[in-house]
């Protein structure tokens, strides 16, 4: 590949196309701050899922299908 020099001594390919900024540089860093009740909702959601699994297990066990 032959690089053609432009004014200032830079190769033509570097002078014609600017270096794009990474998309990650435009994002704000996560601060880790959420609402005060987020943990409560997570625990309550886990309990709902566990209760649903227990109900399904009992239903299958009582019906005789293992």
CHARMM internal coordinates of N, CA and C (Angstrom, degrees):
IC EDIT
DIST 1 N 1 CA 1.4443
DIST 1 CA 1 C 1.5225
ANGL 1 N 1 CA 1 C 108.13
DIST 1 C 2 N 1.3184
ANGL 1 CA 1 C 2 N 116.48
DIHE 1 N 1 CA 1 C 2 N 136.15
DIST 2 N 2 CA 1.4622
ANGL 1 C 2 N 2 CA 121.50
DIHE 1 CA 1 C 2 N 2 CA -179.73
DIST 2 CA 2 C 1.5215
ANGL 2 N 2 CA 2 C 108.10
DIHE 1 C 2 N 2 CA 2 C -104.26
DIST 2 C 3 N 1.3220
ANGL 2 CA 2 C 3 N 116.80
DIHE 2 N 2 CA 2 C 3 N 125.91
DIST 3 N 3 CA 1.4627
ANGL 2 C 3 N 3 CA 121.55
DIHE 2 CA 2 C 3 N 3 CA 178.09
DIST 3 CA 3 C 1.5158
ANGL 3 N 3 CA 3 C 108.62
DIHE 2 C 3 N 3 CA 3 C -97.56
DIST 3 C 4 N 1.3121
ANGL 3 CA 3 C 4 N 116.50
DIHE 3 N 3 CA 3 C 4 N 126.75
DIST 4 N 4 CA 1.4566
ANGL 3 C 4 N 4 CA 121.63
DIHE 3 CA 3 C 4 N 4 CA 179.25
DIST 4 CA 4 C 1.5192
ANGL 4 N 4 CA 4 C 108.01
DIHE 3 C 4 N 4 CA 4 C -95.48
DIST 4 C 5 N 1.3153
ANGL 4 CA 4 C 5 N 116.30
DIHE 4 N 4 CA 4 C 5 N 130.73
DIST 5 N 5 CA 1.4594
ANGL 4 C 5 N 5 CA 120.62
DIHE 4 CA 4 C 5 N 5 CA -178.09
DIST 5 CA 5 C 1.5186
ANGL 5 N 5 CA 5 C 110.50
DIHE 4 C 5 N 5 CA 5 C -81.61
DIST 5 C 6 N 1.3311
ANGL 5 CA 5 C 6 N 115.32
DIHE 5 N 5 CA 5 C 6 N 139.06
DIST 6 N 6 CA 1.4597
ANGL 5 C 6 N 6 CA 122.45
DIHE 5 CA 5 C 6 N 6 CA 175.94
DIST 6 CA 6 C 1.5224
ANGL 6 N 6 CA 6 C 106.17
DIHE 5 C 6 N 6 CA 6 C -107.80
DIST 6 C 7 N 1.3049
ANGL 6 CA 6 C 7 N 117.66
DIHE 6 N 6 CA 6 C 7 N 174.30
DIST 7 N 7 CA 1.4593
ANGL 6 C 7 N 7 CA 120.38
DIHE 6 CA 6 C 7 N 7 CA 178.79
DIST 7 CA 7 C 1.5194
ANGL 7 N 7 CA 7 C 110.07
DIHE 6 C 7 N 7 CA 7 C -52.72
DIST 7 C 8 N 1.2593
ANGL 7 CA 7 C 8 N 118.61
DIHE 7 N 7 CA 7 C 8 N 131.04
DIST 8 N 8 CA 1.4480
ANGL 7 C 8 N 8 CA 122.83
DIHE 7 CA 7 C 8 N 8 CA -178.85
DIST 8 CA 8 C 1.5182
ANGL 8 N 8 CA 8 C 112.13
DIHE 7 C 8 N 8 CA 8 C 97.93
DIST 8 C 9 N 1.3076
ANGL 8 CA 8 C 9 N 119.29
DIHE 8 N 8 CA 8 C 9 N -8.03
DIST 9 N 9 CA 1.4466
ANGL 8 C 9 N 9 CA 122.31
DIHE 8 CA 8 C 9 N 9 CA 174.87
DIST 9 CA 9 C 1.5140
ANGL 9 N 9 CA 9 C 115.06
DIHE 8 C 9 N 9 CA 9 C 88.46
DIST 9 C 10 N 1.3297
ANGL 9 CA 9 C 10 N 119.99
DIHE 9 N 9 CA 9 C 10 N 5.10
DIST 10 N 10 CA 1.4599
ANGL 9 C 10 N 10 CA 121.72
DIHE 9 CA 9 C 10 N 10 CA 179.17
DIST 10 CA 10 C 1.5166
ANGL 10 N 10 CA 10 C 110.13
DIHE 9 C 10 N 10 CA 10 C -82.47
DIST 10 C 11 N 1.3274
ANGL 10 CA 10 C 11 N 118.27
DIHE 10 N 10 CA 10 C 11 N 143.96
DIST 11 N 11 CA 1.4638
ANGL 10 C 11 N 11 CA 120.38
DIHE 10 CA 10 C 11 N 11 CA 176.33
DIST 11 CA 11 C 1.5331
ANGL 11 N 11 CA 11 C 110.84
DIHE 10 C 11 N 11 CA 11 C -62.51
DIST 11 C 12 N 1.3118
ANGL 11 CA 11 C 12 N 116.71
DIHE 11 N 11 CA 11 C 12 N 152.39
DIST 12 N 12 CA 1.4625
ANGL 11 C 12 N 12 CA 122.30
DIHE 11 CA 11 C 12 N 12 CA -175.35
DIST 12 CA 12 C 1.5267
ANGL 12 N 12 CA 12 C 111.98
DIHE 11 C 12 N 12 CA 12 C -62.48
DIST 12 C 13 N 1.3185
ANGL 12 CA 12 C 13 N 117.85
DIHE 12 N 12 CA 12 C 13 N -36.32
DIST 13 N 13 CA 1.4636
ANGL 12 C 13 N 13 CA 120.26
DIHE 12 CA 12 C 13 N 13 CA -177.84
DIST 13 CA 13 C 1.5231
ANGL 13 N 13 CA 13 C 110.93
DIHE 12 C 13 N 13 CA 13 C -66.88
DIST 13 C 14 N 1.3347
ANGL 13 CA 13 C 14 N 117.72
DIHE 13 N 13 CA 13 C 14 N -36.70
DIST 14 N 14 CA 1.4574
ANGL 13 C 14 N 14 CA 120.44
DIHE 13 CA 13 C 14 N 14 CA 179.96
DIST 14 CA 14 C 1.5216
ANGL 14 N 14 CA 14 C 111.45
DIHE 13 C 14 N 14 CA 14 C -74.47
DIST 14 C 15 N 1.3118
ANGL 14 CA 14 C 15 N 118.32
DIHE 14 N 14 CA 14 C 15 N -33.98
DIST 15 N 15 CA 1.4509
ANGL 14 C 15 N 15 CA 121.62
DIHE 14 CA 14 C 15 N 15 CA -178.18
DIST 15 CA 15 C 1.5257
ANGL 15 N 15 CA 15 C 111.42
DIHE 14 C 15 N 15 CA 15 C -75.03
DIST 15 C 16 N 1.3248
ANGL 15 CA 15 C 16 N 118.06
DIHE 15 N 15 CA 15 C 16 N -30.80
DIST 16 N 16 CA 1.4567
ANGL 15 C 16 N 16 CA 121.44
DIHE 15 CA 15 C 16 N 16 CA -175.58
DIST 16 CA 16 C 1.5246
ANGL 16 N 16 CA 16 C 112.33
DIHE 15 C 16 N 16 CA 16 C -80.15
DIST 16 C 17 N 1.3344
ANGL 16 CA 16 C 17 N 118.03
DIHE 16 N 16 CA 16 C 17 N -33.38
DIST 17 N 17 CA 1.4686
ANGL 16 C 17 N 17 CA 119.86
DIHE 16 CA 16 C 17 N 17 CA -176.91
DIST 17 CA 17 C 1.5262
ANGL 17 N 17 CA 17 C 109.94
DIHE 16 C 17 N 17 CA 17 C -117.86
DIST 17 C 18 N 1.3307
ANGL 17 CA 17 C 18 N 117.10
DIHE 17 N 17 CA 17 C 18 N 117.14
DIST 18 N 18 CA 1.4694
ANGL 17 C 18 N 18 CA 118.64
DIHE 17 CA 17 C 18 N 18 CA 176.76
DIST 18 CA 18 C 1.5253
ANGL 18 N 18 CA 18 C 110.60
DIHE 17 C 18 N 18 CA 18 C -72.39
DIST 18 C 19 N 1.2993
ANGL 18 CA 18 C 19 N 116.60
DIHE 18 N 18 CA 18 C 19 N 154.27
DIST 19 N 19 CA 1.4600
ANGL 18 C 19 N 19 CA 121.45
DIHE 18 CA 18 C 19 N 19 CA 179.92
DIST 19 CA 19 C 1.5243
ANGL 19 N 19 CA 19 C 108.92
DIHE 18 C 19 N 19 CA 19 C -75.24
DIST 19 C 20 N 1.3229
ANGL 19 CA 19 C 20 N 118.63
DIHE 19 N 19 CA 19 C 20 N 122.15
DIST 20 N 20 CA 1.4627
ANGL 19 C 20 N 20 CA 120.29
DIHE 19 CA 19 C 20 N 20 CA -179.35
DIST 20 CA 20 C 1.5229
ANGL 20 N 20 CA 20 C 111.39
DIHE 19 C 20 N 20 CA 20 C -71.95
DIST 20 C 21 N 1.3269
ANGL 20 CA 20 C 21 N 115.60
DIHE 20 N 20 CA 20 C 21 N 148.69
DIST 21 N 21 CA 1.4589
ANGL 20 C 21 N 21 CA 121.11
DIHE 20 CA 20 C 21 N 21 CA 177.82
DIST 21 CA 21 C 1.5293
ANGL 21 N 21 CA 21 C 108.74
DIHE 20 C 21 N 21 CA 21 C -80.05
DIST 21 C 22 N 1.3357
ANGL 21 CA 21 C 22 N 118.63
DIHE 21 N 21 CA 21 C 22 N 136.02
DIST 22 N 22 CA 1.4625
ANGL 21 C 22 N 22 CA 120.29
DIHE 21 CA 21 C 22 N 22 CA 178.30
DIST 22 CA 22 C 1.5310
ANGL 22 N 22 CA 22 C 110.91
DIHE 21 C 22 N 22 CA 22 C -61.84
DIST 22 C 23 N 1.3125
ANGL 22 CA 22 C 23 N 116.64
DIHE 22 N 22 CA 22 C 23 N 145.44
DIST 23 N 23 CA 1.4678
ANGL 22 C 23 N 23 CA 120.80
DIHE 22 CA 22 C 23 N 23 CA -179.96
DIST 23 CA 23 C 1.5274
ANGL 23 N 23 CA 23 C 110.90
DIHE 22 C 23 N 23 CA 23 C -63.86
DIST 23 C 24 N 1.3243
ANGL 23 CA 23 C 24 N 117.81
DIHE 23 N 23 CA 23 C 24 N -31.92
DIST 24 N 24 CA 1.4646
ANGL 23 C 24 N 24 CA 120.45
DIHE 23 CA 23 C 24 N 24 CA -179.32
DIST 24 CA 24 C 1.5252
ANGL 24 N 24 CA 24 C 111.68
DIHE 23 C 24 N 24 CA 24 C -66.06
DIST 24 C 25 N 1.3140
ANGL 24 CA 24 C 25 N 117.91
DIHE 24 N 24 CA 24 C 25 N -24.39
DIST 25 N 25 CA 1.4575
ANGL 24 C 25 N 25 CA 120.80
DIHE 24 CA 24 C 25 N 25 CA 179.47
DIST 25 CA 25 C 1.5235
ANGL 25 N 25 CA 25 C 111.67
DIHE 24 C 25 N 25 CA 25 C -71.23
DIST 25 C 26 N 1.3340
ANGL 25 CA 25 C 26 N 117.61
DIHE 25 N 25 CA 25 C 26 N -19.96
DIST 26 N 26 CA 1.4570
ANGL 25 C 26 N 26 CA 121.44
DIHE 25 CA 25 C 26 N 26 CA -178.76
DIST 26 CA 26 C 1.5230
ANGL 26 N 26 CA 26 C 112.50
DIHE 25 C 26 N 26 CA 26 C -88.35
DIST 26 C 27 N 1.3309
ANGL 26 CA 26 C 27 N 118.17
DIHE 26 N 26 CA 26 C 27 N -12.68
DIST 27 N 27 CA 1.4596
ANGL 26 C 27 N 27 CA 121.27
DIHE 26 CA 26 C 27 N 27 CA -177.50
DIST 27 CA 27 C 1.5137
ANGL 27 N 27 CA 27 C 110.85
DIHE 26 C 27 N 27 CA 27 C -84.82
DIST 27 C 28 N 1.3193
ANGL 27 CA 27 C 28 N 115.72
DIHE 27 N 27 CA 27 C 28 N 145.45
DIST 28 N 28 CA 1.4562
ANGL 27 C 28 N 28 CA 120.58
DIHE 27 CA 27 C 28 N 28 CA 175.71
DIST 28 CA 28 C 1.5273
ANGL 28 N 28 CA 28 C 108.38
DIHE 27 C 28 N 28 CA 28 C -81.50
DIST 28 C 29 N 1.3140
ANGL 28 CA 28 C 29 N 118.15
DIHE 28 N 28 CA 28 C 29 N 144.53
DIST 29 N 29 CA 1.4658
ANGL 28 C 29 N 29 CA 119.56
DIHE 28 CA 28 C 29 N 29 CA 177.33
DIST 29 CA 29 C 1.5242
ANGL 29 N 29 CA 29 C 111.00
DIHE 28 C 29 N 29 CA 29 C -69.73
DIST 29 C 30 N 1.3113
ANGL 29 CA 29 C 30 N 116.53
DIHE 29 N 29 CA 29 C 30 N 146.23
DIST 30 N 30 CA 1.4587
ANGL 29 C 30 N 30 CA 121.63
DIHE 29 CA 29 C 30 N 30 CA 179.29
DIST 30 CA 30 C 1.5189
ANGL 30 N 30 CA 30 C 109.43
DIHE 29 C 30 N 30 CA 30 C -71.89
DIST 30 C 31 N 1.3144
ANGL 30 CA 30 C 31 N 115.99
DIHE 30 N 30 CA 30 C 31 N 130.55
DIST 31 N 31 CA 1.4627
ANGL 30 C 31 N 31 CA 119.23
DIHE 30 CA 30 C 31 N 31 CA -178.40
DIST 31 CA 31 C 1.5171
ANGL 31 N 31 CA 31 C 111.38
DIHE 30 C 31 N 31 CA 31 C -89.64
DIST 31 C 32 N 1.3245
ANGL 31 CA 31 C 32 N 118.59
DIHE 31 N 31 CA 31 C 32 N -17.04
DIST 32 N 32 CA 1.4497
ANGL 31 C 32 N 32 CA 121.10
DIHE 31 CA 31 C 32 N 32 CA 179.69
DIST 32 CA 32 C 1.5125
ANGL 32 N 32 CA 32 C 112.82
DIHE 31 C 32 N 32 CA 32 C 80.41
DIST 32 C 33 N 1.3011
ANGL 32 CA 32 C 33 N 117.50
DIHE 32 N 32 CA 32 C 33 N 13.80
DIST 33 N 33 CA 1.4534
ANGL 32 C 33 N 33 CA 120.77
DIHE 32 CA 32 C 33 N 33 CA -177.68
DIST 33 CA 33 C 1.5291
ANGL 33 N 33 CA 33 C 109.32
DIHE 32 C 33 N 33 CA 33 C -101.76
DIST 33 C 34 N 1.3215
ANGL 33 CA 33 C 34 N 116.39
DIHE 33 N 33 CA 33 C 34 N 117.14
DIST 34 N 34 CA 1.4568
ANGL 33 C 34 N 34 CA 122.34
DIHE 33 CA 33 C 34 N 34 CA 176.74
DIST 34 CA 34 C 1.5248
ANGL 34 N 34 CA 34 C 108.10
DIHE 33 C 34 N 34 CA 34 C -126.72
DIST 34 C 35 N 1.2984
ANGL 34 CA 34 C 35 N 116.00
DIHE 34 N 34 CA 34 C 35 N 176.74
DIST 35 N 35 CA 1.4550
ANGL 34 C 35 N 35 CA 119.53
DIHE 34 CA 34 C 35 N 35 CA -179.18
DIST 35 CA 35 C 1.5206
ANGL 35 N 35 CA 35 C 112.34
DIHE 34 C 35 N 35 CA 35 C -60.48
DIST 35 C 36 N 1.3113
ANGL 35 CA 35 C 36 N 116.29
DIHE 35 N 35 CA 35 C 36 N 156.44
DIST 36 N 36 CA 1.4496
ANGL 35 C 36 N 36 CA 121.25
DIHE 35 CA 35 C 36 N 36 CA -177.34
DIST 36 CA 36 C 1.5133
ANGL 36 N 36 CA 36 C 113.76
DIHE 35 C 36 N 36 CA 36 C -66.38
DIST 36 C 37 N 1.3228
ANGL 36 CA 36 C 37 N 117.40
DIHE 36 N 36 CA 36 C 37 N -24.09
DIST 37 N 37 CA 1.4600
ANGL 36 C 37 N 37 CA 119.93
DIHE 36 CA 36 C 37 N 37 CA -177.00
DIST 37 CA 37 C 1.5262
ANGL 37 N 37 CA 37 C 112.55
DIHE 36 C 37 N 37 CA 37 C -98.06
DIST 37 C 38 N 1.3292
ANGL 37 CA 37 C 38 N 118.67
DIHE 37 N 37 CA 37 C 38 N 9.60
DIST 38 N 38 CA 1.4668
ANGL 37 C 38 N 38 CA 120.90
DIHE 37 CA 37 C 38 N 38 CA -178.49
DIST 38 CA 38 C 1.5226
ANGL 38 N 38 CA 38 C 111.22
DIHE 37 C 38 N 38 CA 38 C -63.83
DIST 38 C 39 N 1.3265
ANGL 38 CA 38 C 39 N 117.60
DIHE 38 N 38 CA 38 C 39 N -40.55
DIST 39 N 39 CA 1.4625
ANGL 38 C 39 N 39 CA 120.86
DIHE 38 CA 38 C 39 N 39 CA 178.35
DIST 39 CA 39 C 1.5077
ANGL 39 N 39 CA 39 C 111.85
DIHE 38 C 39 N 39 CA 39 C -65.11
DIST 39 C 40 N 1.3304
ANGL 39 CA 39 C 40 N 115.87
DIHE 39 N 39 CA 39 C 40 N -38.37
DIST 40 N 40 CA 1.4628
ANGL 39 C 40 N 40 CA 120.43
DIHE 39 CA 39 C 40 N 40 CA 178.05
DIST 40 CA 40 C 1.5231
ANGL 40 N 40 CA 40 C 111.01
DIHE 39 C 40 N 40 CA 40 C -63.15
DIST 40 C 41 N 1.3300
ANGL 40 CA 40 C 41 N 116.18
DIHE 40 N 40 CA 40 C 41 N -42.94
DIST 41 N 41 CA 1.4597
ANGL 40 C 41 N 41 CA 119.78
DIHE 40 CA 40 C 41 N 41 CA 177.95
DIST 41 CA 41 C 1.5277
ANGL 41 N 41 CA 41 C 111.61
DIHE 40 C 41 N 41 CA 41 C -64.40
DIST 41 C 42 N 1.3246
ANGL 41 CA 41 C 42 N 117.10
DIHE 41 N 41 CA 41 C 42 N -36.84
DIST 42 N 42 CA 1.4701
ANGL 41 C 42 N 42 CA 120.45
DIHE 41 CA 41 C 42 N 42 CA 179.26
DIST 42 CA 42 C 1.5182
ANGL 42 N 42 CA 42 C 110.71
DIHE 41 C 42 N 42 CA 42 C -65.87
DIST 42 C 43 N 1.3374
ANGL 42 CA 42 C 43 N 117.42
DIHE 42 N 42 CA 42 C 43 N -43.32
DIST 43 N 43 CA 1.4630
ANGL 42 C 43 N 43 CA 120.92
DIHE 42 CA 42 C 43 N 43 CA 179.25
DIST 43 CA 43 C 1.5244
ANGL 43 N 43 CA 43 C 110.24
DIHE 42 C 43 N 43 CA 43 C -66.44
DIST 43 C 44 N 1.3288
ANGL 43 CA 43 C 44 N 117.51
DIHE 43 N 43 CA 43 C 44 N -43.05
DIST 44 N 44 CA 1.4630
ANGL 43 C 44 N 44 CA 120.90
DIHE 43 CA 43 C 44 N 44 CA 179.38
DIST 44 CA 44 C 1.5209
ANGL 44 N 44 CA 44 C 111.10
DIHE 43 C 44 N 44 CA 44 C -63.30
DIST 44 C 45 N 1.3340
ANGL 44 CA 44 C 45 N 117.06
DIHE 44 N 44 CA 44 C 45 N -40.03
DIST 45 N 45 CA 1.4620
ANGL 44 C 45 N 45 CA 120.39
DIHE 44 CA 44 C 45 N 45 CA 177.33
DIST 45 CA 45 C 1.5141
ANGL 45 N 45 CA 45 C 111.86
DIHE 44 C 45 N 45 CA 45 C -63.74
DIST 45 C 46 N 1.3295
ANGL 45 CA 45 C 46 N 116.66
DIHE 45 N 45 CA 45 C 46 N -39.99
DIST 46 N 46 CA 1.4605
ANGL 45 C 46 N 46 CA 120.16
DIHE 45 CA 45 C 46 N 46 CA 176.83
DIST 46 CA 46 C 1.5085
ANGL 46 N 46 CA 46 C 112.13
DIHE 45 C 46 N 46 CA 46 C -63.90
DIST 46 C 47 N 1.3296
ANGL 46 CA 46 C 47 N 116.79
DIHE 46 N 46 CA 46 C 47 N -38.87
DIST 47 N 47 CA 1.4688
ANGL 46 C 47 N 47 CA 120.01
DIHE 46 CA 46 C 47 N 47 CA 177.78
DIST 47 CA 47 C 1.5268
ANGL 47 N 47 CA 47 C 111.67
DIHE 46 C 47 N 47 CA 47 C -66.11
DIST 47 C 48 N 1.3137
ANGL 47 CA 47 C 48 N 117.21
DIHE 47 N 47 CA 47 C 48 N -37.93
DIST 48 N 48 CA 1.4721
ANGL 47 C 48 N 48 CA 120.61
DIHE 47 CA 47 C 48 N 48 CA 177.72
DIST 48 CA 48 C 1.5295
ANGL 48 N 48 CA 48 C 110.30
DIHE 47 C 48 N 48 CA 48 C -63.52
DIST 48 C 49 N 1.3081
ANGL 48 CA 48 C 49 N 116.58
DIHE 48 N 48 CA 48 C 49 N -43.09
DIST 49 N 49 CA 1.4728
ANGL 48 C 49 N 49 CA 120.24
DIHE 48 CA 48 C 49 N 49 CA 179.32
DIST 49 CA 49 C 1.5277
ANGL 49 N 49 CA 49 C 110.29
DIHE 48 C 49 N 49 CA 49 C -65.07
DIST 49 C 50 N 1.3295
ANGL 49 CA 49 C 50 N 116.67
DIHE 49 N 49 CA 49 C 50 N -42.50
DIST 50 N 50 CA 1.4678
ANGL 49 C 50 N 50 CA 120.27
DIHE 49 CA 49 C 50 N 50 CA 179.39
DIST 50 CA 50 C 1.5257
ANGL 50 N 50 CA 50 C 111.06
DIHE 49 C 50 N 50 CA 50 C -64.83
DIST 50 C 51 N 1.3269
ANGL 50 CA 50 C 51 N 117.22
DIHE 50 N 50 CA 50 C 51 N -40.14
DIST 51 N 51 CA 1.4644
ANGL 50 C 51 N 51 CA 120.14
DIHE 50 CA 50 C 51 N 51 CA 178.84
DIST 51 CA 51 C 1.5179
ANGL 51 N 51 CA 51 C 111.07
DIHE 50 C 51 N 51 CA 51 C -66.09
DIST 51 C 52 N 1.3106
ANGL 51 CA 51 C 52 N 117.28
DIHE 51 N 51 CA 51 C 52 N -38.18
DIST 52 N 52 CA 1.4689
ANGL 51 C 52 N 52 CA 120.38
DIHE 51 CA 51 C 52 N 52 CA 176.97
DIST 52 CA 52 C 1.5162
ANGL 52 N 52 CA 52 C 111.67
DIHE 51 C 52 N 52 CA 52 C -64.65
DIST 52 C 53 N 1.3274
ANGL 52 CA 52 C 53 N 116.69
DIHE 52 N 52 CA 52 C 53 N -40.68
DIST 53 N 53 CA 1.4648
ANGL 52 C 53 N 53 CA 120.20
DIHE 52 CA 52 C 53 N 53 CA 177.66
DIST 53 CA 53 C 1.5134
ANGL 53 N 53 CA 53 C 111.84
DIHE 52 C 53 N 53 CA 53 C -65.77
DIST 53 C 54 N 1.3410
ANGL 53 CA 53 C 54 N 116.79
DIHE 53 N 53 CA 53 C 54 N -38.92
DIST 54 N 54 CA 1.4615
ANGL 53 C 54 N 54 CA 120.07
DIHE 53 CA 53 C 54 N 54 CA 178.40
DIST 54 CA 54 C 1.5235
ANGL 54 N 54 CA 54 C 111.20
DIHE 53 C 54 N 54 CA 54 C -66.69
DIST 54 C 55 N 1.3206
ANGL 54 CA 54 C 55 N 116.71
DIHE 54 N 54 CA 54 C 55 N -40.17
DIST 55 N 55 CA 1.4649
ANGL 54 C 55 N 55 CA 120.19
DIHE 54 CA 54 C 55 N 55 CA 178.84
DIST 55 CA 55 C 1.5225
ANGL 55 N 55 CA 55 C 111.05
DIHE 54 C 55 N 55 CA 55 C -64.23
DIST 55 C 56 N 1.3030
ANGL 55 CA 55 C 56 N 116.83
DIHE 55 N 55 CA 55 C 56 N -41.16
DIST 56 N 56 CA 1.4712
ANGL 55 C 56 N 56 CA 120.30
DIHE 55 CA 55 C 56 N 56 CA 177.75
DIST 56 CA 56 C 1.5179
ANGL 56 N 56 CA 56 C 110.84
DIHE 55 C 56 N 56 CA 56 C -65.12
DIST 56 C 57 N 1.3217
ANGL 56 CA 56 C 57 N 117.06
DIHE 56 N 56 CA 56 C 57 N -41.53
DIST 57 N 57 CA 1.4619
ANGL 56 C 57 N 57 CA 120.95
DIHE 56 CA 56 C 57 N 57 CA 179.37
DIST 57 CA 57 C 1.5239
ANGL 57 N 57 CA 57 C 110.55
DIHE 56 C 57 N 57 CA 57 C -63.16
DIST 57 C 58 N 1.3391
ANGL 57 CA 57 C 58 N 117.67
DIHE 57 N 57 CA 57 C 58 N -44.01
DIST 58 N 58 CA 1.4707
ANGL 57 C 58 N 58 CA 120.52
DIHE 57 CA 57 C 58 N 58 CA 178.68
DIST 58 CA 58 C 1.5246
ANGL 58 N 58 CA 58 C 111.70
DIHE 57 C 58 N 58 CA 58 C -64.32
DIST 58 C 59 N 1.3206
ANGL 58 CA 58 C 59 N 116.75
DIHE 58 N 58 CA 58 C 59 N -40.74
DIST 59 N 59 CA 1.4558
ANGL 58 C 59 N 59 CA 120.59
DIHE 58 CA 58 C 59 N 59 CA 179.95
DIST 59 CA 59 C 1.5233
ANGL 59 N 59 CA 59 C 110.70
DIHE 58 C 59 N 59 CA 59 C -61.80
DIST 59 C 60 N 1.3396
ANGL 59 CA 59 C 60 N 117.29
DIHE 59 N 59 CA 59 C 60 N -43.94
DIST 60 N 60 CA 1.4631
ANGL 59 C 60 N 60 CA 120.54
DIHE 59 CA 59 C 60 N 60 CA 179.11
DIST 60 CA 60 C 1.5224
ANGL 60 N 60 CA 60 C 111.28
DIHE 59 C 60 N 60 CA 60 C -67.91
DIST 60 C 61 N 1.3087
ANGL 60 CA 60 C 61 N 115.96
DIHE 60 N 60 CA 60 C 61 N -37.90
DIST 61 N 61 CA 1.4711
ANGL 60 C 61 N 61 CA 119.29
DIHE 60 CA 60 C 61 N 61 CA -178.64
DIST 61 CA 61 C 1.5238
ANGL 61 N 61 CA 61 C 111.21
DIHE 60 C 61 N 61 CA 61 C -67.35
DIST 61 C 62 N 1.3247
ANGL 61 CA 61 C 62 N 117.29
DIHE 61 N 61 CA 61 C 62 N -39.50
DIST 62 N 62 CA 1.4658
ANGL 61 C 62 N 62 CA 120.46
DIHE 61 CA 61 C 62 N 62 CA -179.59
DIST 62 CA 62 C 1.5233
ANGL 62 N 62 CA 62 C 112.07
DIHE 61 C 62 N 62 CA 62 C -71.94
DIST 62 C 63 N 1.3303
ANGL 62 CA 62 C 63 N 116.46
DIHE 62 N 62 CA 62 C 63 N -29.23
DIST 63 N 63 CA 1.4567
ANGL 62 C 63 N 63 CA 119.00
DIHE 62 CA 62 C 63 N 63 CA -179.55
DIST 63 CA 63 C 1.5259
ANGL 63 N 63 CA 63 C 111.70
DIHE 62 C 63 N 63 CA 63 C -79.38
DIST 63 C 64 N 1.3121
ANGL 63 CA 63 C 64 N 117.79
DIHE 63 N 63 CA 63 C 64 N -14.40
DIST 64 N 64 CA 1.4643
ANGL 63 C 64 N 64 CA 120.95
DIHE 63 CA 63 C 64 N 64 CA 177.83
DIST 64 CA 64 C 1.5134
ANGL 64 N 64 CA 64 C 113.13
DIHE 63 C 64 N 64 CA 64 C 94.70
DIST 64 C 65 N 1.3180
ANGL 64 CA 64 C 65 N 118.56
DIHE 64 N 64 CA 64 C 65 N -6.40
DIST 65 N 65 CA 1.4665
ANGL 64 C 65 N 65 CA 121.34
DIHE 64 CA 64 C 65 N 65 CA 178.19
DIST 65 CA 65 C 1.5149
ANGL 65 N 65 CA 65 C 109.45
DIHE 64 C 65 N 65 CA 65 C -87.78
DIST 65 C 66 N 1.3094
ANGL 65 CA 65 C 66 N 117.65
DIHE 65 N 65 CA 65 C 66 N 118.22
DIST 66 N 66 CA 1.4611
ANGL 65 C 66 N 66 CA 120.93
DIHE 65 CA 65 C 66 N 66 CA -177.18
DIST 66 CA 66 C 1.4888
ANGL 66 N 66 CA 66 C 107.98
DIHE 65 C 66 N 66 CA 66 C -90.88
END
COOR INIT
IC SEED 1 N 1 CA 1 C
IC BUILD
